[in-house]
């Protein structure tokens, strides 16, 4: 009778297993014998125009832990700490407790991977992944940007071009035996790599520009320095640098304030580099030409305001060319008065100030230009000489590019190709006649002569046109001018047939000189000479 009862219980149990628990058991068997593996997709590389890798994905292995499976956290930590690049105490902290997941390293190299696999420690998992590397380190770091630990764009072009750069993850389903060994592949979908992005940057020119700016920063004990090198006829940016910078391979030393591409994100009062706007406008409108003589007094008083020169000089009769060559404040304002306030305002707009250039990078600001109805009776004393208006270095480079390019102003850009597809970019617009542009060109060459303020920008064997700028900074709290300065220089070469435009800005030089001709012009000379020879542009 007991035997019959036992057989009955067994029959009921079998029925239960065959019906009620069949689904659960089937699922457990499936989990045990089938495994889905995610195959990470390589992120598209970011390349310079000369073919150098600025950002690239490399195969790596992520190391994670399942804390509740680790019986000896301290012993495990001591074995793997060096391999995962963390202190022993930190590893122990992460792998202790009842948690189900802890990240230890997002990408170890092959040597450390082999070591960890040989240890085969319970609760430590190694997973194939991709690690973002920046082969040239800090070169163009602000522009290129960086990714987070999981390879998602965090800053710069890495972020704004995320949809192009990221690939499509692959997947593999495997049948495995109870020991976890692969028996066969059920389904396999290879990952699709992200699209390469090619920039207009020349890596050698970018590297040299950053080196010159770093030296300038050190020599003059400045807060920051920026520069742009661009082709005036196409708007291609060959270098766009800001120092101090950062190395995206070394996240521990990263400081948020070094992330900005100051050439487009920071607006400043341009000072004398702005004088070309009113003078070019007056020549284009037929008010003056470069030989027109203007009686320039020692000072100029309008209402309750008196305008002085940067350096004392007696009353003189100067041609328009001499006014620009000597960077005369009073002379420039007299020309602007001949042009008129309304026309001066319109010419500032035609040169692109007060509006974004349309640069293909996030965070560009438009600078500031007071609306014409907000101009006071004395605005004509300061705005034409670059005070009371703010600009970006990209806007200044674009404006001087128009003079260098026969009057056609072409917006700057930095992205050249997405994959194999060349991106279309605007050809720009003709804002000056070639005749006016040539007159401005002749005058700007005189600025870069032994008799001009920009003599330190001269390049042996080449003709150079350009302009110095020195401007007091405004205290944002008080709205008053301070004793801190911005020194700048913008120019182009060869002036007879300009191949490149270079703009340099140095923020708060404190050691020795602070004038644009002394601080920024020498940096311009070094950057421009190197770029001309690198590009094999003949004099």
Secondary structure, DSSP 8 states (H G I E B T S, - for coil): -HHHHHHHHHHHHHHHHHTTTHHHHHHHHHHHHEEEEEE------EE-TTS-EEEEEEEEEEEEE-GGG-S-HHHHHHHHHHHHTS-HHHHHHHH-SS-S-EEEEEEE-HHHHHHHHHH--TTEEEEEEEEEE-TTTTTTHHHH--B-TTS-B-SHHHHHTHHHH--B-EEEEEEE-TTS-EEEEEEEE--B----EEES--HHHHHHHHHHHHHHHHHTT-SEEEEEEE-TTT-BEEEEEEES---TT-GGG--GGG---HHHH--B--GGGGHHHHHHHHHHTTS--TT-EEEE-S-EEETTEEE--SS----EEEEHHHHHHTT-HHHHHHHHHHH-HHHHHHHHHHTTTTS----SSTT----B---GGG--TTHHHHGGGT-S-BB-HHHHHHHHHHHHTTTEE---B-EEEETTEE------EE-S-HHHHHHHHHHHHHHTSTTSTTGGG--TTS-EEEEEEEEEEE-TTT--EEEEEEEEEEEEE-TTS--EEEEEEEE---SS--SHHHHHHHHHHHHHHHHHHHTT---
